[in-house]
Amino acid sequence: MTHTHPHSPGHDTHHHPDHASDSGGQAEILDLDAEVLAEHTASIMAWLPVEAPREIVDLGCGTGAGTFALLARFPGARVTAVDASAEHLHRLREKATAQGAEDRVRTVRADLDAADWPGLGTPGLVWASASMHHMADPGRTLRQVHDVLAPGGLFAVVELAGFPRFLPAYAPEERPGLEERCHTATDRFHTEHVPHRGADWAPMLTAAGFAVEGARTVEVRIEGSRTEAIPRYAHGTLRRIRGAAAETLSPEDLAALDQLLDTDSPRSVLRRTDLTVRTERMVWAARREG
């Protein structure tokens, strides 16, 4: 199994210079992330070696992509959705109410880097998608998850391998290969700001007392024609990449990137019909023995 740099386009609020005033845009990209990757999320949950848990915790839940997939996968379960963002949790509660699922969801606002967590019950399953690589002290966080889980319970760690790619290699026509150059620039940025990106979680899970029962890499390749959300997902992702890449891109590349991001431009990514979502998701399934 190969491990590349886990990194979510949606969850990275802490490390992008252009994020401070963009919480609404971040919520939107989380929702697009959920919509575009929904089938992959469902298949990952179906793979997990877990019986029907009654209590589940979604750790770093964002706007609820995992929460609602977990509710669908485990119809007898209640989910405690945990996040640091009050705005994301409010959005999640509104969705739960709209779906008639408010009695199955509890939201808890918490800083997962804190030494003391609020009470999260004794879940049979803890799900953490695109959140673990943000932890300041992942070893401590893993031990905290271990202590929260019911004996015999399962911890699922899911990470996205970098920002997804969307454009064909020949695009944009005036600056072919621009997208890869953007990724190279953001890789350098995130090596400094997100040190746990790229982690193989298996040895850290083992060190925290878990028994790692499975690990897999899921290839993601979704043709742009599959859903109208993909051009908006590409636009939101490239907008985030711009914040980290702008300092090192050439003026010509930056100008071409801004053309892709200009929603009024005929060259806007929103008007392209040749997009394909390309990335990988890595999953680790770890048991608290007992």
N, C-alpha and C positions, 0 to 999 in steps of 0.2 A: 504494500500500500504506500503510495506516495503522499507526502504531506506538503502542501504549499501554504502560502500565507493566508490564514483565516482572516477574513475581513468583510464586514458587511457594509453595503452602501447605506443601509438604513440606520444602523445603530450608532454610527461613529459621530456622535454629537460633540465629543470632547476634544477632538483633535484637528478639526478643520477650521482654518482661520475665518472662513466665511459663514460659520454656523451660528454665531452668537445670537443674531437677530432673526433666525430663520426656522424657528420651531414649527411653524405651520407647514413650511416646505418639507421639513424633516418628517412630520407626520404623514404628509402626502406620499413621500417616497417609501415609507414603511408600508403604507396601504398598497402601493403599486407592487412592492416586493412580495407582499402576501398574495396578491392576485396572480402575478405572473408565475410564482413558484408554488402555487397551491397544490398541483398534482404531485410535485416532488416531495412536498412536506407530508402529504397524506401517505405516500409510499414509504417514507422514512418511518413514520409512526406505525404503519402496518408491520414493518420489519422488526421493531423493538421487541426484545424477549421479555414481555411483561404481560401478566394476566390482567383482568379488568380491575384497575386500581379504583378505589373509592375516592381518595383524595390525591390531587395533583397540584404541584406548584410549577408555575411558568415564571422562571427567574430572568428578569430583564425582559419583560413581556412586550415593551414598546406599545404599539397600538392594538396588539392582540392577535397577530397572525397565528402564533402558536396556540394561544388560548382557545380560539374558536375551532381550530383544527383538532385540538385535544377533546373539546366538547363533542365534536362530531364522531371522533374515533372511539371514545369511551362514553357511551350515552348514560351510564350509571354514575359517572364521576362528577365531583365538584372541583373547580379549578380556583386556586388562589393565584392571582396575577400580581407580580411584584415588579415595581419599576421606581426609578428615582424621579421621573417626570410626572408631576400632577396633571399636566395637560394631556399626556398620553393616556393616563389612567382614566381621565374624564371622558376622552374619546372612546376608550374601550367600554366604559360603563354605558355610554349612549348606544353603542352597537349592541351590547348585550340586551338592553331594554328593547331595542328595535326588533331583535330576534326572539324576544320572549324568553331569554335565558338568564335574566338577572338573578334568579334564585339559585343558579348554579355557578355564579361567579362572585368571588370576593376580591376586591382590589386592596393592595397594601403598598403604600409609598414607603420606600426604604432605600438607604444608601448601602449597597451591597459591599462596599469597602469598609463599612463600619465594623468595629469589633463585636458589637452586640446587634443581633437582628431581632425584629419584632417576632412574636409567635406566628409560626407558619403551619402549625398542626404537625401531624406525623404522616406525610404523604407516602404513598406507595411508588410514586413516580415524580421525579423532578426533571423538568425540561428546560434547557438553557440554549437558546439559538442565537448565535451572533452576539452573545453578551460576555462570555468568559474572557475573551482576549482583552477586554477593557479593565479587568481587575488589577488593582495596584499590587496586591499580594495574592496571586492565584492559589498558592499553596494553602493559605489560611482560608480562602473562600471555599476551596474543595473540602477542607476539613469541616467547615461549617455545614456544607451541604450533606456531608456524611452523617453529621450529628442530627440533622433535621429529618433525614429519611427514616422511615420505618425499617426495622431489621428485615432483610430480604428485598428491600425496595431498590428501584433502578434509577440511575442518574443518566440522562441522555444529553450529551454535549454535541451541538451541531454548529459547524462553522462554514461560512462561504469562502471559497478560495479567491480572495481578491475581489475587486470590483468586477462585475461582469463586463465582457466585451460585447459589442454590438455591430460595429461597422465591418464591411468587407475590407480586405487588405488594400484594395486599390482606392479606398476612399479616405478623405474627400479628394476629389479629382485633382485639385491644385496642390495638395500636400499628402500624397499617399503615405500610409503607415503612421499617420498622426496619432491614432488611438494608442498604439503601442508605445510611442514616445511619451504620451501623457502618463501611461502606466509606469514607465521607467522612472519618471519624475516623482510620481506619488509614492512609489516604492521607497525611494530615498527618504522622502518626508516621513513616511510612517515607520521606517526602521528606527528613527529617532523618537517618535512620539507614541508609538504603539508597540512596545518591546515584546509583548507576548504574541504578536501576530506571527504566524508561522510555527506556532508551538505544536509539537506532538503531545497531545494531552494524555496519552496512555501512561507514560512513566510518572507523571504528576498525579494522575488518578490512583495509581498503585501506591505511591508514596503517602497519599492521604488515607489509605486503608481500604480502597475499593478493589474489587476483583473485576478486571476488564473482560467482559464476556464477548465483545464483538466490536469491530471497527470496519468501516467501509467508506469508499469514495463513490459518490453518486454523480455521474456526468449529467450536466444540464446543457441541453441544446434545444432551444425553442424558436422555431421560425417566426419571424415578425408578423406573418399573416394570421397566426393563431389567435391573437387577441389585440384589440385596438389599444390596450394598455401599454404595449411594448414601446412604441415611439415616445410616450410620456415617461416611461421608465428609463429609457436611454437618455432623454433630455435631463431628467432629474439626477441621474448618475453622473453624466458628464459635467453638469453644473457643480456637483460636489468635487469632482476630480480637479476642476479648474482652480479651486482655492489652493490646493496643495501643489499643483503643477506650474502655476503662473510664473513663479520666480525663476524657474530653470528652462522653460520653453523658449524657443527662438521667437522673435517678433512675428515672423511669418506663420509659425505654428499657432501662436496665440490668436492671431487674426483669423486663421482658418477655424479654430475652435470656437471663437466668438460668432462666426458665421453659422456654425452648427447650432449654437445656443440661441441665436436671434430668431425668435418665433415669427417675426415678420419677414425673414429672409427666404427667398426661394431655395436657398441651400440649407435651411433649417433641418435638423435631424427629424423633426416632426413630419416633414414632407417626404422622407426617404421611404422607399418600398423594399429595400434590400437589407433590412436589419435582421440579425439573429442573436438571441441571447445565448452567450457561451460562458460557462463557468463550471466549477465543481463544488459540491458540498461534501464535507467530511463529517462522519458521525462516529461517536464513541459511546458504547453502552456499558455502563459500569454498575456493579452490584454492591450494595452494602450487605455483607454477609451476616448471617444470623438467622 
